[in-house]
Amino acid sequence: MASDHFNSQAAKQVCAFHKQIRNYAATPLLSLSALAASWGVKDIFVKDEAKRFGLKAFKGLGGSYAMFRILCERFLLDPETASIDDIKKRVKRMKQPLDFITCTDGNHGKGVSWAAGLFDCWAHIFMPAGTVEARAEAIRNAGPAEVIITEMNYDDTVRYAKAVSEKNSWILIQDTSWEGYETIPTWIMQGYLTMVQEITDELKTIPTHLFLQAGVGSMAAAVVAYMADYYGKNKPETVIVEPEAAGCFYASIKADDGKAHSVESNESTIMAGLNCGTPCSVAWPILRDQAEYYVSCKDHATETGMRTYAYPLADDPVIVSGESGAATLGAAQTIMADKELEDIRKMMRLNEDSVLLFINTEGDTDPENYQNIITEKNY
């Protein structure tokens, strides 16, 4: 049974909030029929979150909804009836600005920075070592935010942001959870329900396979839980895709003891948004119990996915997909093309009756690297 936090009723409330935002629009759900024919499957659909709120990623959905819920709680407002303007009026009356803080690989921080602008608040964003300056600058441009690139990996930067929040009495708005810190991450996950409800509102066929990227797993878990509630026994089989450098869900399933396991996320991977070594405690039991397959892939797989989106077959649309956004398509393409993986394809029932659903979670959030990867002379 899917959690009540991520069902259709919860999605309606989340959507009602997002529709208050001035530039809200449902993102495109695209059919790649020519690619599907080349793979020998019935159809391929892609939800293109690169078009969300001008942020080039889906993360603004979660950051904005969580900030809304935090502020409703602070000002004793009913989230079912409160408006953004109600909150801004109360923020304006405060003598001191409200400060939010988070750690991010890029897209979550950009969403929090943008959301801070929606509510006339301020954000402090910490990023792990190795972050390219373009991602940091995008966060500064998205809203009122201070951005600091640390010398630590992602998981250590999360712990550092938590310590700074406690020292300064800033509000931690982190998209992963641990014991004692689960309410705000749950609100962030609920924010992603708008994306999934848009999919089910538009999709006229039931997908047989759902490919989802996982960093800490919050987006994947919210999508899986909603799909289980919406489709019931007909829910699509779910494939969780992670970078080999930070496959914490893959490692947890492989351990086969029902527990979440962390891995070191120090290795370099171009999939910056997925380079997380510890599963979200809210996400873990959902994915453990609801997902069917787990894939760990190297960087060349997502590079293949990026180029496949960028150079479509026949009349398929062009999709601009960044390093984390294309991981699922690249993993699926590897499974479908590699002769040595025929037994895997049969086990997963990937055949002429299959309808595959992907979410392009980000566009070219690192424009220079994106161009380097998709330029034909480089492959």
Secondary structure, DSSP 8 states (H G I E B T S, - for coil): ---GGGSHHHHHHHHHHHTTSTT-----EEE-HHHHHHHT-SEEEEEEGGGSTTTTBTTHHHHHHHHHHHHHHHTT--TTT--HHHHHHHHHH-SS--EEEEE-SSHHHHHHHHHHHHTT-EEEEEE-TT--HHHHHHHHHHSSEEEEE-SS-HHHHHHHHHHHHHHHT-EE--SS-BTTB-HHHHHHHHHTHHHHHHHHHH--S--SEEEEE-SSSHHHHHHHHHHHHHHGGG--EEEEEEEGGG-HHHHHHHHTSSS-------S--S-GGG---S--TTHHHHHHHH--EEEEE-HHHHHHHHHHHHS-STT-------TTTTHHHHHHHHHHH-GGGHHHHHHTT-STT-EEEEEE-BS-SSHHHHHHHH-GGG-
